[in-house]
């Protein structure tokens, strides 16, 4: 009996651990998933674990988020206990997590609104931020808790304004891929990240989007009638007007 129960628990755990955007969201009829490069940021986003179906989007305080009505799925990633991981922060968190898992530490760097370059290597080597300068204050630490403290520092001083500046505009929307973002820098601004892309025989694309919001909340995969969005069809979700080619950008 004990062995059977253990097997059931492991089966359920493995089932949910494998649940991601590619397993939960089927491509619309007539469309197929756009292939991604193994090990790429796009592949990382496709494989992110999701919380069980029906999970509500919650704020960092544990309240049901006002954007929960648009929830198609919730990414199984911590939101923290402070009002920090908002829209641009969620995008930077996903990018930072990917690069950290790849151990590509030199590539982990985000600019503050002031223009200060906050690179992870300095932080991991024991430097701390003070008035747009690095000051050596701590011991070297490349562990995950220290990485999260670095990300919280980024969340505190970066925003949609700085993220828009350090990403590159995509001239041709047909190049859209998972990992690209729709962003408008401002106070407030907003942004979405593309989680997955499908295409039909006419090379028309639809895509899954995710975001956080204010106050800080879970990263949610969005839906409006359908979880698949298109730049050809206006969506009435909050800031849906940003899902257009003139707001489309990508990381270098």
C-alpha positions as a Markdown table, in Angstrom:
| # | Residue | x | y | z |
|---|---|---|---|---|
| 1 | Unk | 0.0 | 0.0 | 0.0 |
| 2 | Unk | 2.8 | 2.4 | 0.9 |
| 3 | Unk | 4.6 | 1.6 | -2.3 |
| 4 | Unk | 1.5 | 2.2 | -4.3 |
| 5 | Unk | 0.9 | 5.5 | -2.6 |
| 6 | Unk | 4.5 | 6.6 | -3.3 |
| 7 | Unk | 4.1 | 5.7 | -6.9 |
| 8 | Unk | 0.9 | 7.8 | -7.2 |
| 9 | Unk | 2.5 | 10.8 | -5.5 |
| 10 | Unk | 5.5 | 10.6 | -7.9 |
| 11 | Unk | 3.2 | 10.2 | -10.9 |
| 12 | Unk | 1.2 | 13.3 | -10.0 |
| 13 | Unk | 4.3 | 15.3 | -9.3 |
| 14 | Unk | 5.9 | 14.4 | -12.6 |
| 15 | Unk | 2.7 | 15.1 | -14.4 |
| 16 | Unk | 2.4 | 18.6 | -13.1 |
| 17 | Unk | 6.2 | 19.2 | -13.4 |
| 18 | Unk | 5.9 | 18.5 | -17.1 |
| 19 | Unk | 3.0 | 20.9 | -17.6 |
| 20 | Unk | 4.1 | 23.9 | -19.7 |
| 21 | Unk | 2.8 | 26.1 | -22.5 |
| 22 | Unk | 3.5 | 23.5 | -25.1 |
| 23 | Unk | 1.6 | 20.7 | -23.3 |
| 24 | Unk | -1.3 | 22.8 | -22.0 |
| 25 | Unk | -2.0 | 25.0 | -25.1 |
| 26 | Unk | -2.7 | 23.3 | -28.4 |
| 27 | Unk | -2.0 | 25.2 | -31.6 |
| 28 | Unk | -5.2 | 26.6 | -33.2 |
| 29 | Unk | -6.6 | 24.7 | -36.1 |
| 30 | Unk | -4.5 | 25.2 | -39.2 |
| 31 | Unk | -1.4 | 26.4 | -37.2 |
| 32 | Unk | 1.8 | 24.7 | -36.1 |
| 33 | Unk | 4.3 | 25.7 | -33.5 |
| 34 | Unk | 7.3 | 27.6 | -34.7 |
| 35 | Unk | 10.4 | 25.5 | -34.0 |
| 36 | Unk | 12.9 | 26.9 | -31.5 |
| 37 | Unk | 16.6 | 26.3 | -30.9 |
| 38 | Unk | 17.3 | 23.9 | -28.0 |
| 39 | Unk | 18.8 | 25.8 | -25.1 |
| 40 | Unk | 17.6 | 29.1 | -26.4 |
| 41 | Unk | 15.6 | 31.7 | -24.4 |
| 42 | Unk | 12.5 | 30.7 | -26.5 |
| 43 | Unk | 13.0 | 27.0 | -25.5 |
| 44 | Unk | 13.3 | 28.0 | -21.9 |
| 45 | Unk | 10.0 | 29.9 | -21.9 |
| 46 | Unk | 8.2 | 27.0 | -23.6 |
| 47 | Unk | 9.4 | 24.7 | -20.9 |
| 48 | Unk | 8.6 | 26.8 | -17.9 |
| 49 | Unk | 6.4 | 24.8 | -15.5 |
| 50 | Unk | 2.9 | 26.1 | -14.9 |
| 51 | Unk | 0.8 | 25.8 | -11.8 |
| 52 | Unk | -2.2 | 23.4 | -11.9 |
| 53 | Unk | -5.1 | 24.4 | -14.2 |
| 54 | Unk | -7.6 | 26.7 | -12.4 |
| 55 | Unk | -4.9 | 28.4 | -10.3 |
| 56 | Unk | -5.8 | 32.0 | -9.8 |
| 57 | Unk | -3.3 | 34.9 | -10.3 |
| 58 | Unk | -2.4 | 36.4 | -6.9 |
| 59 | Unk | -0.6 | 39.4 | -5.7 |
| 60 | Unk | 2.5 | 39.3 | -3.6 |
| 61 | Unk | 0.2 | 39.7 | -0.6 |
| 62 | Unk | -1.8 | 36.6 | -1.5 |
| 63 | Unk | -4.9 | 38.5 | -2.7 |
| 64 | Unk | -6.6 | 37.6 | -6.0 |
| 65 | Unk | -5.1 | 40.0 | -8.6 |
| 66 | Unk | -7.5 | 42.3 | -10.4 |
| 67 | Unk | -6.1 | 40.9 | -13.7 |
| 68 | Unk | -7.1 | 37.3 | -12.7 |
| 69 | Unk | -10.0 | 37.5 | -15.2 |
| 70 | Unk | -7.5 | 37.3 | -18.0 |
| 71 | Unk | -5.7 | 34.3 | -16.6 |
| 72 | Unk | -5.1 | 31.3 | -18.9 |
| 73 | Unk | -2.3 | 29.9 | -16.7 |
| 74 | Unk | 0.0 | 30.9 | -13.9 |
| 75 | Unk | 3.8 | 30.4 | -14.3 |
| 76 | Unk | 5.2 | 28.4 | -11.3 |
| 77 | Unk | 7.7 | 31.0 | -10.2 |
| 78 | Unk | 7.9 | 33.0 | -7.0 |
| 79 | Unk | 6.6 | 36.6 | -6.9 |
| 80 | Unk | 8.4 | 37.5 | -3.6 |
| 81 | Unk | 6.9 | 39.3 | -0.6 |
| 82 | Unk | 7.5 | 42.8 | -1.7 |
| 83 | Unk | 5.7 | 45.0 | -4.3 |
| 84 | Unk | 8.7 | 44.7 | -6.7 |
| 85 | Unk | 8.1 | 42.2 | -9.5 |
| 86 | Unk | 5.8 | 44.1 | -11.7 |
| 87 | Unk | 5.5 | 44.1 | -15.5 |
| 88 | Unk | 9.0 | 45.0 | -16.7 |
| 89 | Unk | 10.5 | 43.2 | -13.6 |
| 90 | Unk | 8.8 | 39.9 | -14.6 |
| 91 | Unk | 10.3 | 40.1 | -18.1 |
| 92 | Unk | 13.8 | 40.8 | -16.6 |
| 93 | Unk | 13.2 | 38.0 | -14.0 |
| 94 | Unk | 12.6 | 35.5 | -16.8 |
| 95 | Unk | 15.6 | 36.7 | -18.8 |
| 96 | Unk | 17.8 | 36.7 | -15.8 |
| 97 | Unk | 16.6 | 33.2 | -14.7 |
| 98 | Unk | 17.3 | 31.8 | -18.1 |
| 99 | Unk | 20.9 | 33.2 | -18.2 |
| 100 | Unk | 21.6 | 32.1 | -14.7 |
| 101 | Unk | 20.5 | 28.6 | -15.4 |
| 102 | Unk | 22.8 | 28.7 | -18.5 |
| 103 | Unk | 25.6 | 29.9 | -16.2 |
| 104 | Unk | 26.0 | 32.8 | -18.7 |
| 105 | Unk | 26.7 | 35.2 | -15.8 |
| 106 | Unk | 28.5 | 37.8 | -18.0 |
| 107 | Unk | 25.3 | 38.3 | -20.0 |
| 108 | Unk | 23.2 | 39.0 | -16.9 |
| 109 | Unk | 23.0 | 42.8 | -16.9 |
| 110 | Unk | 20.2 | 45.3 | -16.7 |
| 111 | Unk | 20.3 | 49.1 | -16.8 |
| 112 | Unk | 18.6 | 51.3 | -14.2 |
| 113 | Unk | 16.5 | 54.3 | -15.3 |
| 114 | Unk | 19.5 | 56.5 | -14.4 |
| 115 | Unk | 21.5 | 54.7 | -17.0 |
| 116 | Unk | 23.7 | 52.8 | -14.5 |
| 117 | Unk | 24.7 | 49.3 | -15.7 |
| 118 | Unk | 23.8 | 46.8 | -13.0 |
| 119 | Unk | 25.7 | 43.7 | -14.0 |
| 120 | Unk | 25.4 | 40.4 | -12.1 |
| 121 | Unk | 29.2 | 39.7 | -12.1 |
| 122 | Unk | 29.9 | 42.8 | -10.0 |
| 123 | Unk | 27.1 | 41.8 | -7.5 |
| 124 | Unk | 28.2 | 38.2 | -7.3 |
| 125 | Unk | 31.8 | 39.3 | -6.7 |
| 126 | Unk | 30.7 | 41.2 | -3.6 |
| 127 | Unk | 30.1 | 44.7 | -4.9 |
| 128 | Unk | 27.0 | 46.7 | -3.8 |
| 129 | Unk | 25.2 | 49.6 | -5.5 |
| 130 | Unk | 25.5 | 53.0 | -4.0 |
| 131 | Unk | 24.7 | 56.3 | -5.8 |
| 132 | Unk | 25.3 | 54.9 | -9.3 |
| 133 | Unk | 28.6 | 53.3 | -8.3 |
| 134 | Unk | 29.8 | 49.8 | -7.2 |
| 135 | Unk | 31.3 | 49.6 | -3.7 |
| 136 | Unk | 33.0 | 46.4 | -2.5 |
| 137 | Unk | 31.1 | 45.4 | 0.6 |
| 138 | Unk | 30.6 | 41.6 | 0.7 |
| 139 | Unk | 32.1 | 38.2 | -0.1 |
| 140 | Unk | 31.9 | 36.5 | -3.5 |
| 141 | Unk | 28.6 | 34.6 | -3.8 |
| 142 | Unk | 27.2 | 33.1 | -7.0 |
| 143 | Unk | 24.5 | 31.2 | -5.1 |
| 144 | Unk | 20.8 | 31.4 | -6.1 |
| 145 | Unk | 19.6 | 33.4 | -3.0 |
| 146 | Unk | 22.3 | 36.0 | -3.8 |
| 147 | Unk | 21.1 | 36.0 | -7.4 |
| 148 | Unk | 17.6 | 36.8 | -6.3 |
| 149 | Unk | 18.8 | 39.6 | -4.1 |
| 150 | Unk | 20.5 | 41.0 | -7.2 |
| 151 | Unk | 17.3 | 40.7 | -9.2 |
| 152 | Unk | 15.4 | 42.5 | -6.4 |
| 153 | Unk | 17.9 | 45.3 | -6.7 |
| 154 | Unk | 17.2 | 45.5 | -10.4 |
| 155 | Unk | 13.5 | 45.6 | -9.8 |
| 156 | Unk | 14.0 | 48.5 | -7.5 |
| 157 | Unk | 15.8 | 50.8 | -10.0 |
| 158 | Unk | 14.8 | 49.6 | -13.5 |
| 159 | Unk | 11.5 | 50.0 | -15.2 |
| 160 | Unk | 9.7 | 49.8 | -18.6 |
| 161 | Unk | 11.6 | 53.0 | -19.4 |
| 162 | Unk | 15.1 | 51.4 | -19.0 |
| 163 | Unk | 14.0 | 48.1 | -20.5 |
| 164 | Unk | 12.7 | 49.7 | -23.6 |
| 165 | Unk | 16.0 | 51.6 | -24.0 |
| 166 | Unk | 18.1 | 48.4 | -23.7 |
| 167 | Unk | 16.1 | 46.3 | -26.1 |
| 168 | Unk | 16.1 | 46.6 | -29.9 |
| 169 | Unk | 13.1 | 47.4 | -32.1 |
| 170 | Unk | 12.0 | 44.6 | -34.5 |
| 171 | Unk | 11.5 | 46.1 | -38.0 |
| 172 | Unk | 9.7 | 43.1 | -39.5 |
| 173 | Unk | 6.9 | 41.6 | -37.3 |
| 174 | Unk | 7.2 | 38.4 | -39.3 |
| 175 | Unk | 10.4 | 37.8 | -37.3 |
| 176 | Unk | 8.4 | 37.6 | -34.0 |
| 177 | Unk | 9.5 | 34.7 | -31.8 |
| 178 | Unk | 9.2 | 33.5 | -28.2 |
| 179 | Unk | 11.2 | 35.8 | -25.9 |
| 180 | Unk | 10.3 | 39.0 | -27.8 |
| 181 | Unk | 8.4 | 41.7 | -25.9 |
| 182 | Unk | 5.7 | 44.3 | -26.5 |
| 183 | Unk | 6.7 | 47.4 | -24.5 |
| 184 | Unk | 5.9 | 51.0 | -24.0 |
| 185 | Unk | 8.2 | 52.7 | -21.5 |
| 186 | Unk | 6.6 | 55.2 | -19.2 |
| 187 | Unk | 5.3 | 56.0 | -15.7 |
| 188 | Unk | 3.3 | 54.0 | -15.8 |
| 189 | Unk | 4.3 | 52.0 | -18.9 |
| 190 | Unk | 3.6 | 48.3 | -19.5 |
| 191 | Unk | 5.0 | 45.3 | -21.3 |
| 192 | Unk | 4.2 | 41.7 | -22.3 |
| 193 | Unk | 6.5 | 38.9 | -23.2 |
| 194 | Unk | 5.9 | 36.4 | -26.0 |
| 195 | Unk | 5.9 | 32.8 | -24.5 |
| 196 | Unk | 5.2 | 30.8 | -27.7 |
| 197 | Unk | 4.5 | 31.3 | -31.4 |
| 198 | Unk | 2.4 | 29.4 | -33.9 |
| 199 | Unk | 2.2 | 29.9 | -37.7 |
| 200 | Unk | -0.1 | 28.8 | -40.5 |
| 201 | Unk | 0.6 | 28.1 | -44.2 |
| 202 | Unk | 0.2 | 31.8 | -45.1 |
| 203 | Unk | 2.9 | 32.6 | -42.5 |
| 204 | Unk | 0.4 | 34.4 | -40.3 |
| 205 | Unk | 1.4 | 34.2 | -36.6 |
| 206 | Unk | -0.4 | 33.9 | -33.3 |
| 207 | Unk | 1.3 | 33.9 | -29.9 |
| 208 | Unk | 0.9 | 33.3 | -26.2 |
| 209 | Unk | 1.6 | 36.3 | -23.9 |
| 210 | Unk | 2.5 | 36.6 | -20.3 |
| 211 | Unk | 2.9 | 39.5 | -17.9 |
| 212 | Unk | 2.9 | 40.7 | -14.3 |
| 213 | Unk | 1.2 | 43.9 | -13.2 |
| 214 | Unk | 0.8 | 46.4 | -10.3 |
| 215 | Unk | 0.8 | 45.5 | -7.5 |
| 216 | Unk | 3.3 | 42.8 | -8.0 |
| 217 | Unk | 1.6 | 39.5 | -8.9 |
| 218 | Unk | 2.2 | 36.0 | -10.3 |
| 219 | Unk | 3.4 | 35.9 | -13.9 |
| 220 | Unk | 0.3 | 35.0 | -15.8 |
| 221 | Unk | -0.2 | 33.6 | -19.3 |
| 222 | Unk | -3.1 | 35.7 | -20.7 |
| 223 | Unk | -6.3 | 35.0 | -22.5 |
| 224 | Unk | -9.0 | 37.1 | -24.1 |
| 225 | Unk | -11.6 | 34.7 | -25.6 |
| 226 | Unk | -8.6 | 32.7 | -26.6 |
| 227 | Unk | -5.0 | 32.4 | -25.2 |
| 228 | Unk | -3.7 | 33.0 | -28.7 |
| 229 | Unk | -3.2 | 36.6 | -29.7 |
| 230 | Unk | -2.5 | 38.3 | -33.0 |
| 231 | Unk | -1.3 | 41.7 | -34.1 |
| 232 | Unk | -4.0 | 41.7 | -36.7 |
| 233 | Unk | -6.8 | 41.6 | -34.1 |
| 234 | Unk | -7.2 | 44.2 | -31.3 |
| 235 | Unk | -7.6 | 42.8 | -27.8 |
| 236 | Unk | -9.5 | 44.6 | -25.0 |
| 237 | Unk | -7.3 | 43.3 | -22.2 |
| 238 | Unk | -5.6 | 46.1 | -20.1 |
| 239 | Unk | -2.9 | 47.7 | -22.3 |
| 240 | Unk | -4.0 | 45.6 | -25.2 |
| 241 | Unk | -3.2 | 48.4 | -27.6 |
| 242 | Unk | 0.5 | 47.6 | -27.1 |
| 243 | Unk | 0.1 | 44.3 | -28.9 |
| 244 | Unk | 1.1 | 46.0 | -32.1 |
| 245 | Unk | 4.2 | 46.0 | -34.3 |
| 246 | Unk | 5.4 | 49.5 | -33.3 |
| 247 | Unk | 5.8 | 48.2 | -29.7 |
| 248 | Unk | 7.6 | 45.0 | -30.6 |
| 249 | Unk | 11.2 | 44.7 | -29.3 |
| 250 | Unk | 13.8 | 42.0 | -28.6 |
| 251 | Unk | 16.8 | 41.4 | -26.4 |
| 252 | Unk | 20.2 | 41.8 | -28.1 |
